[in-house]
Amino acid sequence: METYGLHQYPGRLFIVEGVDGSGKSTQIALLRQWLISEGYTVFFSEWNSSPLVKKTTSRGKKQQMLSPTTFSLIHATDFADRTEHDIIPPLKAGAIVLADRYIYTAFARDVARCVDREWVRELYQFAVKPTKAFYFRVPLETSLNRILTGRTELKYYEAGLDLGLSTDPQESFKLFQQRIIHEYEAMVDEFQLTVMDASLPIPEQQRLMRRLIQPHLEGVQRRRKQLSHKNWPQPATIISTELHAKER
C-alpha cells in the first residue's frame, strides 16, 4: 500500500475523532443525513466494525486477554480491511465517505496504552489522508456523564482497567481518557485537526460542520437535491434526531 497522504482520489473523506462521549457519532450521523438529502452519494465506516476481526475482538474483550500490542494490531487489521473494501472503492468512484473514528484513534489510544508512538504511526502509513478531520474537544466530566446516561457501569477496556491505573472504574476512566486527550491535543497541529467545541449545543455544532465542509463539496457529483441548504433541519429536528443516535 502507498504511504499516508499520497492518494489522489476524486471522492471526499470526512472523519470525526474524540474521546468516548464527545458527541462525534451524533454529529457525523446528522452530517450523513444532510449530505444524503442534498443528493450526494455517501458511504459510512466506523471503528472496529470489520467482520474480519469483529468476533475475535469481542472474544478478546470478553475474556480480558488483549495486551496493548495485540489490541493495536487487531484494530490495524480492522482498519486495513475497511480501507480496502469500504473506503478506497467509494473514493475512487467519486463518492463521499464518512468515518466515525479514523487512524487518530489508534494514535491516541495505543500510545495511551504505552505502545510506541512511531511504531503505531508506521503501522497506519497506508491510510488515505482525510479531506477534513474533526476533533471534538469535551471536558472529561461531561464525557463520563454522557456515557453513564442510560447505563450504570463502564466497560473494562473502555475504562482502561487493563492498565492498572486504578481499581475504581470511574477513576481509571478519567486517568486513561486524560492520557488519550493529551495525545489528541498534541495531534491538532501535527495533522491539522479541526477542533470542535463539543460542549456547544448540538444544532450549533452541526451548522458549523456543514459550513466547514461546504467548500470541499465543490465538484462532487450528486443527484437531484431533495432538500435545499436554505431549508436545513431546524434545531428541534436536529435534537430529535440526536436523541436516537448512538455514541460509539
BELLINHU-V124768 format. One record per backbone hydrogen bond with DSSP energy under -0.5 kcal/mol. NH is the residue of the N-H (numbers start at 1). CO is the residue of the C=O. E is the energy in kcal/mol with one decimal. If there is no record, write none. Layout:
nh=NH co=CO e=E
nh=NH co=CO e=E
This chain:
nh=4 co=125 e=-1.4
nh=5 co=127 e=-0.9
nh=6 co=3 e=-1.9
nh=11 co=91 e=-1.9
nh=12 co=95 e=-1.7
nh=14 co=12 e=-0.5
nh=14 co=97 e=-2.5
nh=15 co=132 e=-2.2
nh=16 co=99 e=-2.1
nh=17 co=134 e=-2.4
nh=19 co=136 e=-0.5
nh=22 co=19 e=-1.6
nh=27 co=23 e=-1.9
nh=28 co=24 e=-2.4
nh=29 co=25 e=-1.7
nh=30 co=26 e=-2.0
nh=31 co=27 e=-2.3
nh=32 co=28 e=-2.2
nh=33 co=29 e=-1.9
nh=34 co=30 e=-2.1
nh=35 co=31 e=-2.6
nh=36 co=32 e=-2.3
nh=37 co=33 e=-2.1
nh=38 co=34 e=-1.5
nh=39 co=36 e=-1.6
nh=40 co=35 e=-2.3
nh=41 co=221 e=-0.5
nh=42 co=40 e=-0.7
nh=43 co=96 e=-2.9
nh=45 co=98 e=-2.4
nh=47 co=100 e=-2.1
nh=49 co=46 e=-0.7
nh=53 co=50 e=-1.1
nh=54 co=50 e=-1.4
nh=57 co=53 e=-2.9
nh=58 co=54 e=-2.4
nh=59 co=55 e=-2.4
nh=60 co=56 e=-2.6
nh=61 co=57 e=-2.4
nh=62 co=58 e=-2.4
nh=63 co=59 e=-2.2
nh=64 co=61 e=-0.9
nh=65 co=60 e=-2.3
nh=67 co=65 e=-0.6
nh=71 co=67 e=-3.0
nh=72 co=68 e=-2.2
nh=73 co=69 e=-2.4
nh=74 co=70 e=-2.5
nh=75 co=71 e=-2.2
nh=76 co=72 e=-2.0
nh=77 co=73 e=-2.1
nh=78 co=74 e=-2.4
nh=79 co=75 e=-2.5
nh=80 co=76 e=-2.5
nh=81 co=77 e=-2.3
nh=82 co=78 e=-2.2
nh=83 co=79 e=-2.6
nh=84 co=80 e=-2.1
nh=85 co=81 e=-2.0
nh=86 co=82 e=-2.8
nh=87 co=82 e=-1.5
nh=88 co=83 e=-2.6
nh=91 co=87 e=-1.7
nh=92 co=88 e=-2.7
nh=93 co=89 e=-1.6
nh=94 co=91 e=-1.1
nh=95 co=90 e=-2.7
nh=96 co=41 e=-2.7
nh=97 co=12 e=-3.0
nh=98 co=43 e=-3.0
nh=99 co=14 e=-2.1
nh=100 co=45 e=-2.3
nh=101 co=16 e=-1.9
nh=101 co=99 e=-1.1
nh=105 co=102 e=-1.6
nh=106 co=102 e=-0.7
nh=107 co=103 e=-2.3
nh=108 co=104 e=-2.0
nh=109 co=105 e=-3.1
nh=110 co=106 e=-1.9
nh=111 co=106 e=-0.7
nh=111 co=107 e=-0.5
nh=112 co=108 e=-1.9
nh=113 co=109 e=-1.2
nh=114 co=111 e=-2.0
nh=115 co=110 e=-2.5
nh=120 co=116 e=-2.0
nh=121 co=117 e=-1.9
nh=122 co=118 e=-2.3
nh=123 co=119 e=-1.8
nh=124 co=120 e=-1.1
nh=125 co=122 e=-1.4
nh=127 co=124 e=-1.9
nh=131 co=13 e=-2.6
nh=132 co=13 e=-1.6
nh=134 co=15 e=-2.7
nh=134 co=132 e=-0.5
nh=135 co=194 e=-3.0
nh=136 co=17 e=-2.8
nh=136 co=134 e=-0.5
nh=137 co=135 e=-0.8
nh=137 co=196 e=-2.7
nh=143 co=139 e=-2.2
nh=144 co=140 e=-2.8
nh=145 co=141 e=-2.5
nh=146 co=142 e=-2.1
nh=147 co=143 e=-2.1
nh=148 co=144 e=-2.3
nh=149 co=145 e=-0.6
nh=149 co=146 e=-0.7
nh=150 co=148 e=-0.7
nh=151 co=148 e=-1.1
nh=159 co=155 e=-2.2
nh=160 co=157 e=-0.9
nh=161 co=156 e=-2.2
nh=163 co=160 e=-1.7
nh=164 co=161 e=-1.0
nh=165 co=160 e=-0.6
nh=169 co=167 e=-0.6
nh=172 co=168 e=-2.9
nh=173 co=169 e=-2.5
nh=174 co=170 e=-2.1
nh=175 co=171 e=-2.2
nh=176 co=172 e=-2.8
nh=177 co=173 e=-3.2
nh=178 co=174 e=-1.9
nh=179 co=175 e=-1.4
nh=180 co=176 e=-1.9
nh=181 co=177 e=-2.9
nh=182 co=178 e=-2.0
nh=183 co=179 e=-1.7
nh=184 co=180 e=-2.5
nh=185 co=181 e=-2.9
nh=186 co=182 e=-1.6
nh=187 co=183 e=-1.1
nh=187 co=184 e=-0.8
nh=188 co=184 e=-0.9
nh=188 co=185 e=-0.6
nh=190 co=186 e=-0.7
nh=191 co=187 e=-2.7
nh=193 co=188 e=-1.7
nh=194 co=133 e=-3.4
nh=195 co=193 e=-0.7
nh=196 co=135 e=-3.1
nh=198 co=137 e=-2.2
nh=198 co=196 e=-1.1
nh=200 co=197 e=-1.6
nh=205 co=201 e=-2.1
nh=206 co=202 e=-2.3
nh=207 co=203 e=-2.4
nh=208 co=204 e=-1.8
nh=209 co=205 e=-2.3
nh=210 co=206 e=-2.2
nh=211 co=207 e=-2.0
nh=212 co=208 e=-2.3
nh=213 co=209 e=-1.9
nh=214 co=210 e=-1.5
nh=215 co=211 e=-0.6
nh=216 co=213 e=-1.2
nh=217 co=213 e=-0.6
nh=217 co=214 e=-1.6
nh=218 co=215 e=-0.8
nh=220 co=217 e=-2.1
nh=223 co=39 e=-3.7
nh=226 co=37 e=-2.5
nh=227 co=37 e=-1.3
nh=231 co=228 e=-2.1
nh=232 co=229 e=-1.0
nh=237 co=234 e=-0.8
nh=238 co=234 e=-2.2
nh=239 co=235 e=-2.9
nh=240 co=236 e=-2.1
nh=241 co=237 e=-2.2
nh=242 co=238 e=-2.5
nh=243 co=239 e=-1.6
nh=244 co=241 e=-1.4
nh=245 co=242 e=-1.2
nh=248 co=246 e=-0.6
